């Protein structure tokens, strides 16, 4: 990846973080922690890897993304708006009556979403089926599945994990499938280690027949390189363990289970966005695209 | 036509349809010899997938296949398949993935294996989902046509199939119509709405009732969801009495669906025949007799109901 790519992707990820905070504040509910931990991964997927056409969301030859940790769909909506699936102004309709931006992904309501998820543990199985279907149909499209770490406590994940490296053999190996685990270490109730530790996680997936790549899930170049490795792998799907920080980019949300599933107040949102943009707590000159968002949230605060 | 299990008719139909339609694939969870897809797997080895004893991921994989252009038949015993209700609810129903769910070994008629293998609550569970039609064909001819219909139906489908042989109730020239109930025997005194395994016994019961001067109208309700309200209301409007017969729990099945319909639009005295409580091991004939689903039991219940 070139320096220019890195800088471009960094800017997009920053903008998406701002949109995540903005839409959750408007919604008055939702999941900021995991949306912020996964956004760098989704940024690389949407803006450096996946083939798609927002004007033809069900184009046959598109790559597929299944966000199995469906509660973090605000991160995906931010990317989809930026990519041109729908206007960015629609982001503030998140979780509102009649909006296609459902609290958890709905593929019927919003073309471009590949699977209804959020009932945890199901997305990997659906991704496996998609990868197999694409192979049977002679398509070269790839399937990306993003799993949550808490989600990996679901039994169905391990059924799919057992199946995917073998399914389709000998003619249709699922090397068109790449699974990325957003390993932020926190689930709703507490730290994953305290609820039901997943370790030794890498050993488990290796034992199930998966090549495993470990990366810093906030390092855009590392994410991209891991996806290169996955694409180069023949005969097997790849499992990427992305070590992330829940709430990444907003200091008061980082690594704090409190911010798994509550939205910021408008005042907190302004603080968060100023921090994401590298502005002081007051003053400074926000970028032209960010200024109206800050003004809009400041106005909400006064209401 | 000789008696044949609807699961066997399904397996045969799938091989024929598979020759013409490359999109058809099968998924099984180590029961392909029982769901009768094993021959399809032998005939089209690249299109049959045995996921092992892992029904949840089988259903999810089927959903992914359906969303990428395949026509997946996702098969297991009805209880094991519908037991993964949450996966069906989200990966299939809410995702509108056109998976063809096939639940075999329904009802107490499976006999000796006992309750844990009996599909007795599957209709009740799946009826609650907004977009999965439920079809239970009555004999070989209807099964084969229903399977062909399922391939072409653009959405998800649930086919409910028996382990035991079913006597033919349809003659040559019969055409299955999705969403339509069918009057197999006309009568004016009572409407008997039956589906699946006990349908033959219901026709036998109607003959016995005839001998006692009771003219029963027998309907084959192959499509349990959506109900053919028009045909059912026409019959019930005429007879004023309804009995439902099914090898399924008396809660939430065909009887429940008919009760819901009639209580809102045409309140009518109704008697639901089916399975109460858990099933148990035994011979199929004995179990039908115990639950009043043999010809004598059905005829007896109808007479008692009409005398009320």
Interface residues (C-beta under 8 A of the other chain):
Chain A: X60 X64 X106 X107 X108 X114 X115 X116 X117 X118 X119 X121 X122 X124 X125 X126 X127 X128 X129 X130 X131 X132 X133 X134 X136 X137 X139 X155 X156 X159 X160 X162 X163 X167 X168 X171 X172
Chain B: X25 X46 X47 X49 X51 X52 X54 X56 X57 X58 X59 X60 X61 X62 X63 X64 X65 X66 X67 X68 X69 X70 X72 X86 X87 X89 X90 X91 X94 X95 X96 X97
